[in-house]
Amino acid sequence: MFEEVCARQLQHPGVTMGRALSQPGLMTGGKLFAFLLPDGRFVVKVPAARMAELVATGVGAPMTMGRRTMRQWVAVAGREPEWDGLADEARLYVESLAARPARGR
């Protein structure tokens, strides 16, 4: 299923394949937005509020790396029919981040 999601996402301008945690991933503008874990979970980057919603509704679980929980990454087990929509959400979100002006210090 991941290969099918990748094939569709790669049709969008600026989307390329990359690596995340030594696994294949999708990137837009050089930024990762989705990847597949070895255990078959599909991981996407979405706004923190959307991640909380996906977790609360049982669609996914927070992505953890060691002891750190990633606040904008959600891991989805199963639910392959939803992967396309989640990949679209993640791509559009990451593209929106690149379009924002940089914050000054």
Gaussian input, Z-matrix of N, CA and C with variables (Angstrom, degrees):
# hf/3-21g

backbone

0 1
 N
 C     1     B1
 C     2     B2     1     A1
 N     3     B3     2     A2     1     D1
 C     4     B4     3     A3     2     D2
 C     5     B5     4     A4     3     D3
 N     6     B6     5     A5     4     D4
 C     7     B7     6     A6     5     D5
 C     8     B8     7     A7     6     D6
 N     9     B9     8     A8     7     D7
 C    10    B10     9     A9     8     D8
 C    11    B11    10    A10     9     D9
 N    12    B12    11    A11    10    D10
 C    13    B13    12    A12    11    D11
 C    14    B14    13    A13    12    D12
 N    15    B15    14    A14    13    D13
 C    16    B16    15    A15    14    D14
 C    17    B17    16    A16    15    D15
 N    18    B18    17    A17    16    D16
 C    19    B19    18    A18    17    D17
 C    20    B20    19    A19    18    D18
 N    21    B21    20    A20    19    D19
 C    22    B22    21    A21    20    D20
 C    23    B23    22    A22    21    D21
 N    24    B24    23    A23    22    D22
 C    25    B25    24    A24    23    D23
 C    26    B26    25    A25    24    D24
 N    27    B27    26    A26    25    D25
 C    28    B28    27    A27    26    D26
 C    29    B29    28    A28    27    D27
 N    30    B30    29    A29    28    D28
 C    31    B31    30    A30    29    D29
 C    32    B32    31    A31    30    D30
 N    33    B33    32    A32    31    D31
 C    34    B34    33    A33    32    D32
 C    35    B35    34    A34    33    D33
 N    36    B36    35    A35    34    D34
 C    37    B37    36    A36    35    D35
 C    38    B38    37    A37    36    D36
 N    39    B39    38    A38    37    D37
 C    40    B40    39    A39    38    D38
 C    41    B41    40    A40    39    D39
 N    42    B42    41    A41    40    D40
 C    43    B43    42    A42    41    D41
 C    44    B44    43    A43    42    D42
 N    45    B45    44    A44    43    D43
 C    46    B46    45    A45    44    D44
 C    47    B47    46    A46    45    D45
 N    48    B48    47    A47    46    D46
 C    49    B49    48    A48    47    D47
 C    50    B50    49    A49    48    D48
 N    51    B51    50    A50    49    D49
 C    52    B52    51    A51    50    D50
 C    53    B53    52    A52    51    D51
 N    54    B54    53    A53    52    D52
 C    55    B55    54    A54    53    D53
 C    56    B56    55    A55    54    D54
 N    57    B57    56    A56    55    D55
 C    58    B58    57    A57    56    D56
 C    59    B59    58    A58    57    D57
 N    60    B60    59    A59    58    D58
 C    61    B61    60    A60    59    D59
 C    62    B62    61    A61    60    D60
 N    63    B63    62    A62    61    D61
 C    64    B64    63    A63    62    D62
 C    65    B65    64    A64    63    D63
 N    66    B66    65    A65    64    D64
 C    67    B67    66    A66    65    D65
 C    68    B68    67    A67    66    D66
 N    69    B69    68    A68    67    D67
 C    70    B70    69    A69    68    D68
 C    71    B71    70    A70    69    D69
 N    72    B72    71    A71    70    D70
 C    73    B73    72    A72    71    D71
 C    74    B74    73    A73    72    D72
 N    75    B75    74    A74    73    D73
 C    76    B76    75    A75    74    D74
 C    77    B77    76    A76    75    D75
 N    78    B78    77    A77    76    D76
 C    79    B79    78    A78    77    D77
 C    80    B80    79    A79    78    D78
 N    81    B81    80    A80    79    D79
 C    82    B82    81    A81    80    D80
 C    83    B83    82    A82    81    D81
 N    84    B84    83    A83    82    D82
 C    85    B85    84    A84    83    D83
 C    86    B86    85    A85    84    D84
 N    87    B87    86    A86    85    D85
 C    88    B88    87    A87    86    D86
 C    89    B89    88    A88    87    D87
 N    90    B90    89    A89    88    D88
 C    91    B91    90    A90    89    D89
 C    92    B92    91    A91    90    D90
 N    93    B93    92    A92    91    D91
 C    94    B94    93    A93    92    D92
 C    95    B95    94    A94    93    D93
 N    96    B96    95    A95    94    D94
 C    97    B97    96    A96    95    D95
 C    98    B98    97    A97    96    D96
 N    99    B99    98    A98    97    D97
 C   100   B100    99    A99    98    D98
 C   101   B101   100   A100    99    D99
 N   102   B102   101   A101   100   D100
 C   103   B103   102   A102   101   D101
 C   104   B104   103   A103   102   D102
 N   105   B105   104   A104   103   D103
 C   106   B106   105   A105   104   D104
 C   107   B107   106   A106   105   D105
 N   108   B108   107   A107   106   D106
 C   109   B109   108   A108   107   D107
 C   110   B110   109   A109   108   D108
 N   111   B111   110   A110   109   D109
 C   112   B112   111   A111   110   D110
 C   113   B113   112   A112   111   D111
 N   114   B114   113   A113   112   D112
 C   115   B115   114   A114   113   D113
 C   116   B116   115   A115   114   D114
 N   117   B117   116   A116   115   D115
 C   118   B118   117   A117   116   D116
 C   119   B119   118   A118   117   D117
 N   120   B120   119   A119   118   D118
 C   121   B121   120   A120   119   D119
 C   122   B122   121   A121   120   D120
 N   123   B123   122   A122   121   D121
 C   124   B124   123   A123   122   D122
 C   125   B125   124   A124   123   D123
 N   126   B126   125   A125   124   D124
 C   127   B127   126   A126   125   D125
 C   128   B128   127   A127   126   D126
 N   129   B129   128   A128   127   D127
 C   130   B130   129   A129   128   D128
 C   131   B131   130   A130   129   D129
 N   132   B132   131   A131   130   D130
 C   133   B133   132   A132   131   D131
 C   134   B134   133   A133   132   D132
 N   135   B135   134   A134   133   D133
 C   136   B136   135   A135   134   D134
 C   137   B137   136   A136   135   D135
 N   138   B138   137   A137   136   D136
 C   139   B139   138   A138   137   D137
 C   140   B140   139   A139   138   D138
 N   141   B141   140   A140   139   D139
 C   142   B142   141   A141   140   D140
 C   143   B143   142   A142   141   D141
 N   144   B144   143   A143   142   D142
 C   145   B145   144   A144   143   D143
 C   146   B146   145   A145   144   D144
 N   147   B147   146   A146   145   D145
 C   148   B148   147   A147   146   D146
 C   149   B149   148   A148   147   D147
 N   150   B150   149   A149   148   D148
 C   151   B151   150   A150   149   D149
 C   152   B152   151   A151   150   D150
 N   153   B153   152   A152   151   D151
 C   154   B154   153   A153   152   D152
 C   155   B155   154   A154   153   D153
 N   156   B156   155   A155   154   D154
 C   157   B157   156   A156   155   D155
 C   158   B158   157   A157   156   D156
 N   159   B159   158   A158   157   D157
 C   160   B160   159   A159   158   D158
 C   161   B161   160   A160   159   D159
 N   162   B162   161   A161   160   D160
 C   163   B163   162   A162   161   D161
 C   164   B164   163   A163   162   D162
 N   165   B165   164   A164   163   D163
 C   166   B166   165   A165   164   D164
 C   167   B167   166   A166   165   D165
 N   168   B168   167   A167   166   D166
 C   169   B169   168   A168   167   D167
 C   170   B170   169   A169   168   D168
 N   171   B171   170   A170   169   D169
 C   172   B172   171   A171   170   D170
 C   173   B173   172   A172   171   D171
 N   174   B174   173   A173   172   D172
 C   175   B175   174   A174   173   D173
 C   176   B176   175   A175   174   D174
 N   177   B177   176   A176   175   D175
 C   178   B178   177   A177   176   D176
 C   179   B179   178   A178   177   D177
 N   180   B180   179   A179   178   D178
 C   181   B181   180   A180   179   D179
 C   182   B182   181   A181   180   D180
 N   183   B183   182   A182   181   D181
 C   184   B184   183   A183   182   D182
 C   185   B185   184   A184   183   D183
 N   186   B186   185   A185   184   D184
 C   187   B187   186   A186   185   D185
 C   188   B188   187   A187   186   D186
 N   189   B189   188   A188   187   D187
 C   190   B190   189   A189   188   D188
 C   191   B191   190   A190   189   D189
 N   192   B192   191   A191   190   D190
 C   193   B193   192   A192   191   D191
 C   194   B194   193   A193   192   D192
 N   195   B195   194   A194   193   D193
 C   196   B196   195   A195   194   D194
 C   197   B197   196   A196   195   D195
 N   198   B198   197   A197   196   D196
 C   199   B199   198   A198   197   D197
 C   200   B200   199   A199   198   D198
 N   201   B201   200   A200   199   D199
 C   202   B202   201   A201   200   D200
 C   203   B203   202   A202   201   D201
 N   204   B204   203   A203   202   D202
 C   205   B205   204   A204   203   D203
 C   206   B206   205   A205   204   D204
 N   207   B207   206   A206   205   D205
 C   208   B208   207   A207   206   D206
 C   209   B209   208   A208   207   D207
 N   210   B210   209   A209   208   D208
 C   211   B211   210   A210   209   D209
 C   212   B212   211   A211   210   D210
 N   213   B213   212   A212   211   D211
 C   214   B214   213   A213   212   D212
 C   215   B215   214   A214   213   D213
 N   216   B216   215   A215   214   D214
 C   217   B217   216   A216   215   D215
 C   218   B218   217   A217   216   D216
 N   219   B219   218   A218   217   D217
 C   220   B220   219   A219   218   D218
 C   221   B221   220   A220   219   D219
 N   222   B222   221   A221   220   D220
 C   223   B223   222   A222   221   D221
 C   224   B224   223   A223   222   D222
 N   225   B225   224   A224   223   D223
 C   226   B226   225   A225   224   D224
 C   227   B227   226   A226   225   D225
 N   228   B228   227   A227   226   D226
 C   229   B229   228   A228   227   D227
 C   230   B230   229   A229   228   D228
 N   231   B231   230   A230   229   D229
 C   232   B232   231   A231   230   D230
 C   233   B233   232   A232   231   D231
 N   234   B234   233   A233   232   D232
 C   235   B235   234   A234   233   D233
 C   236   B236   235   A235   234   D234
 N   237   B237   236   A236   235   D235
 C   238   B238   237   A237   236   D236
 C   239   B239   238   A238   237   D237
 N   240   B240   239   A239   238   D238
 C   241   B241   240   A240   239   D239
 C   242   B242   241   A241   240   D240
 N   243   B243   242   A242   241   D241
 C   244   B244   243   A243   242   D242
 C   245   B245   244   A244   243   D243
 N   246   B246   245   A245   244   D244
 C   247   B247   246   A246   245   D245
 C   248   B248   247   A247   246   D246
 N   249   B249   248   A248   247   D247
 C   250   B250   249   A249   248   D248
 C   251   B251   250   A250   249   D249
 N   252   B252   251   A251   250   D250
 C   253   B253   252   A252   251   D251
 C   254   B254   253   A253   252   D252
 N   255   B255   254   A254   253   D253
 C   256   B256   255   A255   254   D254
 C   257   B257   256   A256   255   D255
 N   258   B258   257   A257   256   D256
 C   259   B259   258   A258   257   D257
 C   260   B260   259   A259   258   D258
 N   261   B261   260   A260   259   D259
 C   262   B262   261   A261   260   D260
 C   263   B263   262   A262   261   D261
 N   264   B264   263   A263   262   D262
 C   265   B265   264   A264   263   D263
 C   266   B266   265   A265   264   D264
 N   267   B267   266   A266   265   D265
 C   268   B268   267   A267   266   D266
 C   269   B269   268   A268   267   D267
 N   270   B270   269   A269   268   D268
 C   271   B271   270   A270   269   D269
 C   272   B272   271   A271   270   D270
 N   273   B273   272   A272   271   D271
 C   274   B274   273   A273   272   D272
 C   275   B275   274   A274   273   D273
 N   276   B276   275   A275   274   D274
 C   277   B277   276   A276   275   D275
 C   278   B278   277   A277   276   D276
 N   279   B279   278   A278   277   D277
 C   280   B280   279   A279   278   D278
 C   281   B281   280   A280   279   D279
 N   282   B282   281   A281   280   D280
 C   283   B283   282   A282   281   D281
 C   284   B284   283   A283   282   D282
 N   285   B285   284   A284   283   D283
 C   286   B286   285   A285   284   D284
 C   287   B287   286   A286   285   D285
 N   288   B288   287   A287   286   D286
 C   289   B289   288   A288   287   D287
 C   290   B290   289   A289   288   D288
 N   291   B291   290   A290   289   D289
 C   292   B292   291   A291   290   D290
 C   293   B293   292   A292   291   D291
 N   294   B294   293   A293   292   D292
 C   295   B295   294   A294   293   D293
 C   296   B296   295   A295   294   D294
 N   297   B297   296   A296   295   D295
 C   298   B298   297   A297   296   D296
 C   299   B299   298   A298   297   D297
 N   300   B300   299   A299   298   D298
 C   301   B301   300   A300   299   D299
 C   302   B302   301   A301   300   D300
 N   303   B303   302   A302   301   D301
 C   304   B304   303   A303   302   D302
 C   305   B305   304   A304   303   D303
 N   306   B306   305   A305   304   D304
 C   307   B307   306   A306   305   D305
 C   308   B308   307   A307   306   D306
 N   309   B309   308   A308   307   D307
 C   310   B310   309   A309   308   D308
 C   311   B311   310   A310   309   D309
 N   312   B312   311   A311   310   D310
 C   313   B313   312   A312   311   D311
 C   314   B314   313   A313   312   D312

   B1=1.4563
   B2=1.5274
   B3=1.3362
   B4=1.4637
   B5=1.5234
   B6=1.3197
   B7=1.4624
   B8=1.5246
   B9=1.3232
   B10=1.4692
   B11=1.5290
   B12=1.3286
   B13=1.4684
   B14=1.5246
   B15=1.3166
   B16=1.4656
   B17=1.5238
   B18=1.3145
   B19=1.4663
   B20=1.5259
   B21=1.3242
   B22=1.4724
   B23=1.5304
   B24=1.3213
   B25=1.4663
   B26=1.5348
   B27=1.3210
   B28=1.4685
   B29=1.5256
   B30=1.3143
   B31=1.4650
   B32=1.5290
   B33=1.3342
   B34=1.4631
   B35=1.5279
   B36=1.3370
   B37=1.4643
   B38=1.5232
   B39=1.3100
   B40=1.4588
   B41=1.5115
   B42=1.3371
   B43=1.4697
   B44=1.5213
   B45=1.3365
   B46=1.4630
   B47=1.5253
   B48=1.3132
   B49=1.4631
   B50=1.5162
   B51=1.3153
   B52=1.4561
   B53=1.5173
   B54=1.3283
   B55=1.4631
   B56=1.5208
   B57=1.3335
   B58=1.4643
   B59=1.5225
   B60=1.3082
   B61=1.4658
   B62=1.5256
   B63=1.3104
   B64=1.4670
   B65=1.5246
   B66=1.3269
   B67=1.4556
   B68=1.5305
   B69=1.3473
   B70=1.4602
   B71=1.5298
   B72=1.3271
   B73=1.4559
   B74=1.5140
   B75=1.3209
   B76=1.4598
   B77=1.5140
   B78=1.3224
   B79=1.4546
   B80=1.5209
   B81=1.3136
   B82=1.4538
   B83=1.5199
   B84=1.3191
   B85=1.4553
   B86=1.5129
   B87=1.3352
   B88=1.4558
   B89=1.5246
   B90=1.3244
   B91=1.4687
   B92=1.5256
   B93=1.3037
   B94=1.4521
   B95=1.5248
   B96=1.3398
   B97=1.4607
   B98=1.5284
   B99=1.3141
   B100=1.4642
   B101=1.5243
   B102=1.3441
   B103=1.4572
   B104=1.5256
   B105=1.3059
   B106=1.4506
   B107=1.5227
   B108=1.3337
   B109=1.4617
   B110=1.5264
   B111=1.3260
   B112=1.4721
   B113=1.5317
   B114=1.3329
   B115=1.4660
   B116=1.5319
   B117=1.3531
   B118=1.4522
   B119=1.5197
   B120=1.3386
   B121=1.4654
   B122=1.5194
   B123=1.3202
   B124=1.4604
   B125=1.5316
   B126=1.3159
   B127=1.4641
   B128=1.5282
   B129=1.3394
   B130=1.4632
   B131=1.5217
   B132=1.3304
   B133=1.4618
   B134=1.5305
   B135=1.3194
   B136=1.4656
   B137=1.5283
   B138=1.3307
   B139=1.4593
   B140=1.5407
   B141=1.3258
   B142=1.4625
   B143=1.5276
   B144=1.3287
   B145=1.4684
   B146=1.5309
   B147=1.3110
   B148=1.4735
   B149=1.5214
   B150=1.3387
   B151=1.4526
   B152=1.5240
   B153=1.3481
   B154=1.4626
   B155=1.5248
   B156=1.3233
   B157=1.4663
   B158=1.5288
   B159=1.3291
   B160=1.4605
   B161=1.5250
   B162=1.3111
   B163=1.4662
   B164=1.5283
   B165=1.3231
   B166=1.4712
   B167=1.5272
   B168=1.3247
   B169=1.4636
   B170=1.5281
   B171=1.3204
   B172=1.4573
   B173=1.5065
   B174=1.3255
   B175=1.4660
   B176=1.5279
   B177=1.3308
   B178=1.4507
   B179=1.5053
   B180=1.3214
   B181=1.4581
   B182=1.5208
   B183=1.3348
   B184=1.4652
   B185=1.5280
   B186=1.2962
   B187=1.4639
   B188=1.5168
   B189=1.3214
   B190=1.4620
   B191=1.5140
   B192=1.3147
   B193=1.4578
   B194=1.5219
   B195=1.3095
   B196=1.4577
   B197=1.5186
   B198=1.3093
   B199=1.4622
   B200=1.5214
   B201=1.3148
   B202=1.4662
   B203=1.5267
   B204=1.3359
   B205=1.4583
   B206=1.5208
   B207=1.3024
   B208=1.4538
   B209=1.5316
   B210=1.3219
   B211=1.4615
   B212=1.5266
   B213=1.3058
   B214=1.4599
   B215=1.5244
   B216=1.3052
   B217=1.4565
   B218=1.5222
   B219=1.3210
   B220=1.4617
   B221=1.5246
   B222=1.3338
   B223=1.4620
   B224=1.5241
   B225=1.3198
   B226=1.4569
   B227=1.5282
   B228=1.3249
   B229=1.4661
   B230=1.5257
   B231=1.3126
   B232=1.4648
   B233=1.5222
   B234=1.3241
   B235=1.4691
   B236=1.5342
   B237=1.3032
   B238=1.4585
   B239=1.5281
   B240=1.3399
   B241=1.4697
   B242=1.5286
   B243=1.3191
   B244=1.4623
   B245=1.5298
   B246=1.3282
   B247=1.4582
   B248=1.5179
   B249=1.3143
   B250=1.4681
   B251=1.5272
   B252=1.3141
   B253=1.4604
   B254=1.5149
   B255=1.3303
   B256=1.4650
   B257=1.5284
   B258=1.3235
   B259=1.4741
   B260=1.5276
   B261=1.3310
   B262=1.4692
   B263=1.5308
   B264=1.3354
   B265=1.4712
   B266=1.5231
   B267=1.3212
   B268=1.4617
   B269=1.5303
   B270=1.3319
   B271=1.4751
   B272=1.5267
   B273=1.3248
   B274=1.4640
   B275=1.5292
   B276=1.3236
   B277=1.4641
   B278=1.5314
   B279=1.3108
   B280=1.4714
   B281=1.5266
   B282=1.3226
   B283=1.4687
   B284=1.5277
   B285=1.3221
   B286=1.4677
   B287=1.5202
   B288=1.3128
   B289=1.4663
   B290=1.5208
   B291=1.3200
   B292=1.4678
   B293=1.5222
   B294=1.3203
   B295=1.4662
   B296=1.5248
   B297=1.3315
   B298=1.4686
   B299=1.5100
   B300=1.3353
   B301=1.4639
   B302=1.5341
   B303=1.3077
   B304=1.4651
   B305=1.5159
   B306=1.3204
   B307=1.4661
   B308=1.5156
   B309=1.3265
   B310=1.4580
   B311=1.5078
   B312=1.2971
   B313=1.4703
   B314=1.4834
   A1=111.07
   A2=117.14
   A3=120.51
   A4=110.97
   A5=116.71
   A6=120.13
   A7=110.81
   A8=117.19
   A9=121.12
   A10=110.79
   A11=116.33
   A12=120.46
   A13=109.12
   A14=116.72
   A15=120.61
   A16=110.99
   A17=116.84
   A18=120.44
   A19=110.52
   A20=117.28
   A21=119.89
   A22=111.04
   A23=117.44
   A24=120.28
   A25=111.27
   A26=116.45
   A27=120.09
   A28=112.38
   A29=118.10
   A30=121.38
   A31=111.48
   A32=117.46
   A33=120.81
   A34=109.95
   A35=117.31
   A36=120.24
   A37=111.58
   A38=116.23
   A39=121.82
   A40=115.24
   A41=118.54
   A42=120.82
   A43=109.03
   A44=115.09
   A45=121.97
   A46=109.02
   A47=115.48
   A48=121.00
   A49=108.64
   A50=115.85
   A51=122.08
   A52=109.00
   A53=116.24
   A54=121.20
   A55=108.76
   A56=115.33
   A57=122.71
   A58=106.92
   A59=115.89
   A60=119.62
   A61=110.54
   A62=116.03
   A63=124.23
   A64=113.49
   A65=117.26
   A66=122.39
   A67=109.26
   A68=117.00
   A69=119.04
   A70=110.60
   A71=114.53
   A72=119.36
   A73=111.60
   A74=115.12
   A75=122.59
   A76=109.42
   A77=115.22
   A78=121.41
   A79=109.96
   A80=115.61
   A81=121.32
   A82=106.81
   A83=116.26
   A84=119.79
   A85=112.80
   A86=117.35
   A87=121.84
   A88=114.17
   A89=118.10
   A90=122.32
   A91=109.69
   A92=116.01
   A93=122.59
   A94=110.97
   A95=116.83
   A96=119.58
   A97=113.33
   A98=118.99
   A99=120.63
   A100=109.54
   A101=115.46
   A102=119.46
   A103=109.36
   A104=115.55
   A105=122.72
   A106=108.59
   A107=116.70
   A108=121.67
   A109=109.86
   A110=117.87
   A111=119.98
   A112=113.14
   A113=117.64
   A114=119.95
   A115=112.59
   A116=117.20
   A117=121.37
   A118=115.14
   A119=117.55
   A120=118.81
   A121=109.61
   A122=114.89
   A123=123.76
   A124=106.75
   A125=117.03
   A126=122.14
   A127=109.18
   A128=116.15
   A129=121.35
   A130=110.41
   A131=115.13
   A132=121.83
   A133=108.05
   A134=115.58
   A135=122.13
   A136=107.91
   A137=118.07
   A138=119.01
   A139=110.49
   A140=116.40
   A141=121.26
   A142=112.23
   A143=117.68
   A144=120.62
   A145=110.71
   A146=117.23
   A147=121.11
   A148=109.77
   A149=116.90
   A150=120.07
   A151=109.73
   A152=117.16
   A153=121.64
   A154=110.68
   A155=116.87
   A156=121.53
   A157=111.02
   A158=116.72
   A159=120.67
   A160=110.93
   A161=117.03
   A162=121.19
   A163=109.82
   A164=116.98
   A165=121.49
   A166=112.44
   A167=116.62
   A168=120.24
   A169=112.85
   A170=117.32
   A171=121.21
   A172=115.11
   A173=117.34
   A174=120.38
   A175=110.67
   A176=116.62
   A177=120.14
   A178=112.14
   A179=114.14
   A180=122.18
   A181=108.16
   A182=117.16
   A183=118.34
   A184=110.10
   A185=116.19
   A186=121.87
   A187=108.04
   A188=116.20
   A189=119.78
   A190=109.54
   A191=114.36
   A192=122.04
   A193=105.71
   A194=116.02
   A195=119.63
   A196=108.78
   A197=116.85
   A198=121.58
   A199=112.60
   A200=116.19
   A201=120.51
   A202=111.59
   A203=115.43
   A204=120.99
   A205=107.83
   A206=115.66
   A207=121.72
   A208=108.08
   A209=118.21
   A210=120.48
   A211=114.55
   A212=118.92
   A213=120.73
   A214=113.15
   A215=116.86
   A216=120.46
   A217=109.36
   A218=116.37
   A219=121.76
   A220=108.89
   A221=115.30
   A222=122.09
   A223=108.90
   A224=115.70
   A225=122.15
   A226=109.11
   A227=116.26
   A228=121.07
   A229=107.95
   A230=116.00
   A231=119.03
   A232=109.79
   A233=116.60
   A234=123.12
   A235=112.71
   A236=117.01
   A237=120.69
   A238=114.10
   A239=119.87
   A240=117.77
   A241=113.42
   A242=117.69
   A243=121.47
   A244=113.20
   A245=117.61
   A246=120.62
   A247=112.84
   A248=118.04
   A249=120.14
   A250=110.80
   A251=116.39
   A252=120.48
   A253=112.17
   A254=116.62
   A255=120.20
   A256=111.15
   A257=116.25
   A258=119.92
   A259=109.95
   A260=116.99
   A261=120.15
   A262=110.54
   A263=116.45
   A264=120.37
   A265=111.08
   A266=115.24
   A267=120.50
   A268=111.03
   A269=116.86
   A270=120.19
   A271=110.71
   A272=116.22
   A273=119.80
   A274=111.58
   A275=116.88
   A276=120.33
   A277=110.55
   A278=117.08
   A279=120.03
   A280=110.47
   A281=117.46
   A282=119.73
   A283=110.55
   A284=117.07
   A285=119.66
   A286=111.32
   A287=117.02
   A288=120.33
   A289=110.80
   A290=116.11
   A291=120.49
   A292=110.91
   A293=117.30
   A294=121.32
   A295=112.40
   A296=116.82
   A297=119.85
   A298=110.98
   A299=117.30
   A300=119.06
   A301=110.02
   A302=115.20
   A303=120.26
   A304=110.26
   A305=115.34
   A306=120.05
   A307=110.05
   A308=116.08
   A309=120.21
   A310=110.78
   A311=116.81
   A312=121.03
   A313=109.90
   D1=-38.65
   D2=-179.01
   D3=-59.53
   D4=-38.57
   D5=179.20
   D6=-62.03
   D7=-38.31
   D8=178.74
   D9=-66.97
   D10=-41.79
   D11=176.96
   D12=-61.56
   D13=-44.62
   D14=179.76
   D15=-60.74
   D16=-45.81
   D17=-179.11
   D18=-57.71
   D19=-42.20
   D20=179.92
   D21=-70.80
   D22=-41.87
   D23=-178.20
   D24=-67.44
   D25=-34.38
   D26=-178.94
   D27=-67.26
   D28=-10.70
   D29=176.08
   D30=-77.30
   D31=-15.60
   D32=179.73
   D33=-83.18
   D34=140.78
   D35=179.65
   D36=-58.26
   D37=136.06
   D38=175.91
   D39=84.00
   D40=-3.33
   D41=179.74
   D42=-88.90
   D43=131.02
   D44=-179.44
   D45=-135.78
   D46=168.95
   D47=173.15
   D48=-91.18
   D49=145.20
   D50=176.65
   D51=-145.44
   D52=-160.36
   D53=-179.61
   D54=-130.31
   D55=145.09
   D56=174.15
   D57=-141.76
   D58=123.77
   D59=-178.45
   D60=51.48
   D61=41.38
   D62=-179.07
   D63=63.36
   D64=19.51
   D65=179.46
   D66=-117.71
   D67=156.98
   D68=177.89
   D69=-66.42
   D70=141.65
   D71=179.80
   D72=-145.15
   D73=165.42
   D74=178.21
   D75=-104.87
   D76=137.38
   D77=-178.79
   D78=-128.73
   D79=150.29
   D80=171.88
   D81=-133.44
   D82=130.19
   D83=-177.07
   D84=57.52
   D85=29.43
   D86=179.86
   D87=80.36
   D88=4.99
   D89=-178.99
   D90=-112.98
   D91=133.31
   D92=-179.73
   D93=-67.99
   D94=137.27
   D95=175.12
   D96=-129.96
   D97=-16.27
   D98=178.57
   D99=-159.90
   D100=146.87
   D101=175.02
   D102=-157.95
   D103=169.49
   D104=-178.01
   D105=-114.73
   D106=129.35
   D107=176.61
   D108=-83.36
   D109=156.74
   D110=179.96
   D111=-57.71
   D112=-26.89
   D113=-179.72
   D114=-82.76
   D115=3.53
   D116=175.62
   D117=93.81
   D118=-0.79
   D119=177.22
   D120=-76.89
   D121=139.62
   D122=178.76
   D123=-95.98
   D124=126.46
   D125=-174.30
   D126=-116.38
   D127=130.87
   D128=-179.99
   D129=-132.61
   D130=153.45
   D131=175.87
   D132=-99.05
   D133=122.68
   D134=179.82
   D135=-138.12
   D136=165.09
   D137=176.82
   D138=-56.79
   D139=149.99
   D140=-176.74
   D141=-54.82
   D142=-39.80
   D143=179.80
   D144=-65.12
   D145=-38.32
   D146=178.55
   D147=-68.95
   D148=-39.37
   D149=177.29
   D150=-59.69
   D151=-45.81
   D152=179.59
   D153=-60.00
   D154=-39.10
   D155=178.69
   D156=-64.83
   D157=-44.57
   D158=-179.92
   D159=-64.48
   D160=-36.99
   D161=177.68
   D162=-69.51
   D163=-45.81
   D164=-177.87
   D165=-62.25
   D166=-33.78
   D167=-179.35
   D168=-88.61
   D169=0.72
   D170=177.05
   D171=81.98
   D172=8.45
   D173=179.71
   D174=-71.36
   D175=-37.58
   D176=-177.43
   D177=-148.67
   D178=-176.68
   D179=178.44
   D180=-129.94
   D181=152.11
   D182=177.48
   D183=-59.67
   D184=140.89
   D185=177.06
   D186=-80.33
   D187=127.18
   D188=177.19
   D189=-118.58
   D190=144.49
   D191=175.08
   D192=-125.77
   D193=105.20
   D194=-173.56
   D195=66.75
   D196=-122.23
   D197=178.55
   D198=-94.20
   D199=-7.64
   D200=-174.46
   D201=-92.28
   D202=127.08
   D203=173.78
   D204=-93.28
   D205=125.79
   D206=-178.45
   D207=-81.53
   D208=121.08
   D209=-170.19
   D210=-76.55
   D211=-11.81
   D212=179.65
   D213=-121.81
   D214=12.30
   D215=-178.82
   D216=-119.03
   D217=131.48
   D218=179.54
   D219=-125.23
   D220=137.63
   D221=179.56
   D222=-105.01
   D223=126.14
   D224=-175.98
   D225=-112.08
   D226=121.02
   D227=176.62
   D228=-97.36
   D229=132.16
   D230=-178.38
   D231=67.91
   D232=-149.44
   D233=176.85
   D234=54.84
   D235=35.21
   D236=-178.12
   D237=-51.41
   D238=-36.50
   D239=178.91
   D240=-60.37
   D241=-21.52
   D242=-179.59
   D243=-88.47
   D244=-10.11
   D245=-174.85
   D246=-61.02
   D247=-40.43
   D248=-179.69
   D249=-59.52
   D250=-48.84
   D251=-180.00
   D252=-62.67
   D253=-40.89
   D254=178.46
   D255=-66.50
   D256=-38.67
   D257=177.95
   D258=-63.96
   D259=-41.21
   D260=177.21
   D261=-61.62
   D262=-46.48
   D263=178.48
   D264=-57.26
   D265=-46.96
   D266=-177.72
   D267=-64.13
   D268=-45.19
   D269=180.00
   D270=-60.31
   D271=-48.23
   D272=-179.47
   D273=-63.39
   D274=-37.30
   D275=178.45
   D276=-64.88
   D277=-48.67
   D278=-178.71
   D279=-65.19
   D280=-37.46
   D281=176.00
   D282=-63.52
   D283=-36.97
   D284=179.45
   D285=-67.14
   D286=-32.26
   D287=178.07
   D288=-65.82
   D289=-38.83
   D290=179.99
   D291=-69.45
   D292=-26.67
   D293=-177.90
   D294=-81.24
   D295=-15.93
   D296=-179.86
   D297=-72.83
   D298=144.55
   D299=175.45
   D300=-66.95
   D301=146.99
   D302=178.82
   D303=-65.85
   D304=142.51
   D305=177.75
   D306=-80.45
   D307=135.48
   D308=176.52
   D309=-85.24
   D310=159.36
   D311=178.61
   D312=-112.60

